[in-house]
Amino acid sequence: MKTFFLLSFCLMLFFTQALYSQNSERQRVIILTDIEADPDDTQSLVRLLLYSNEIDIRGIVATTSCWLQSSIHPESINRVIQAYEKVQPNLLNHDPGFPEAKDLLPLVKKGLPLYGMKGVGEGMDSEGSDWIIQELEKEDERPLWISVWGGVNTLAQTLDKIQKSKSKKEANQLISKLRVYTISDQDDSGLWIRNNFPGVFYIVSPGDNYSDATWTGVNSVVKGIDNKTISNSWLAENIQQNHGPLGAEYPDVAWGVEGDTPAFLSLIPNGLNEPDRPEWGGWGGRYELYKSDFSKTKDGSSIVTIGPETRDIWTNADDSYTPYLPKEYGRAVGRDTATFTGFKETLWRWRDDFQNDFAARMDWCLQSFEEANHPPVPVLAGEDHITVKSGEGVFLDASNSTDPDGDNLSYLWFNYPEAGTLKEEIKIGGSENSHTLYVTMPEVSKKETVHFILKLSDKGAPSLSRYKRIIIDIVPN
């Protein structure tokens, strides 16, 4: 009997290590949150902690925003971490990388209880702004992501201090490590950063008119698709109730569910996300680098001052998306008759996948490894970046893919034209749901790059998906 349990434990460790070894370098991130301005910050924090084995959380800073101008609430961050502490021992049964709460609590820092640029300048340092500098100065080659769920003046103060206290060379070295994703502009310091620090990598749908923002795809109710995974009943069943102390901390929706979550979704290693390549698309949406047209930016309902961009930023990009739907007879999937085009589509097209993933992790809070579901592991025979000539065929084989729970696997291959340079979709002539794919490359007059995605899904409950991105360079004959 002892031998059986030892063998089971070793198998569990093997599967979890295999599951996460394909993405061994975790992205490090500092969160800026106006928690208590809206329940969605707490919702996003619950989700974030369930990915703390795969995202290196380096700080969580309580800040202000246009919705919470004169107070900060680090105690609310601590409350959620304390709920996480109660389930962390069980999470370790699913992956050994979940940090202890005693290591997370010291990472909770305070920004200033001041709005926007009123908290930037001489004498405006805070725990949060100093902590960002300290993290930037570490001997760590990884970029530092700043995931902004509210106002961004804590980062603005960091940059102001770096500029005034460091040599130009030192300042440039530190700033080059920064990667910023802000949920629109929730104070007036975001535009100030972009205008005064053109070297900062910055993802944002500028202005404060949220309906014009990619991130709202996380909670948009879209006509013509099934929106159940953002419904209140789905949240109650899969997240809030009967999932332990952490699920009990997940509040009801007041405005929009998890409006801040897109600021870190693309940091989750899943085979699709490439955080430094926003134009490739992923769970957090797809973005392109250009100077947005200020004439199309309208005042929203908040008090944030907006103005023209003076530099290129990573911002809204359009996808044309035709969903695949399950079929009862014959080939297991078929394309929908409806095609959806727009910038929110770059995010909501993945929504069922990341919602199911979240639900599975909530199960991990209470269930054993054997009871819960875990994502499959796609394995591609051969390289995932290849060069071929016009008119040549490409054979892709994922038959060695596995599932840690022994679940049956479903395959779906598709071309993602917007992620490459050849914008016309390459149609798959045969079956797109086999474990292999053969596709002929089109004729080109110059080098073009195309992206094919393998979506590998299990038949567990909930169904979980992981991906392989295959990049093909097509050269003329």
Protein Blocks (a to p, Z undefined) as FASTA:
>chain_A
ZZmmmmmmmmmmmmmmmmmmmmmbccddddddfehkamklmmmmmmmmmmmmmbccfbdc
ddddfklmkbccfklmmmmmmmmmmmmmmmmmmockbccfklmmmmpccddfbehjllgc
ehiacfklmmmmmmmmpccfbdcddddfbdfklmmmmmmmmmmmpcfklmmmmmmmpccd
dehjfbfklmmmmmmmmmbccdddehjbfklpfklmmmpccehiafklmcfklmmmmmmg
onbjklmmpccdfkbghklmmmmmmmpcghlacfklmmnopakopcddddddfklpccdf
bfbdcdddfbdcddddddddddddddfehjfbdcdfbdcedjklmmmmmmmmmmmmmmmm
mmmmmmcfklpccddddddedjfbdcddehiacdddfklgccfklpacdddddddfklmm
blbdcddfbdfkbfbdcddddddfbdcddddddddddfbdcddddddddddddddZZ
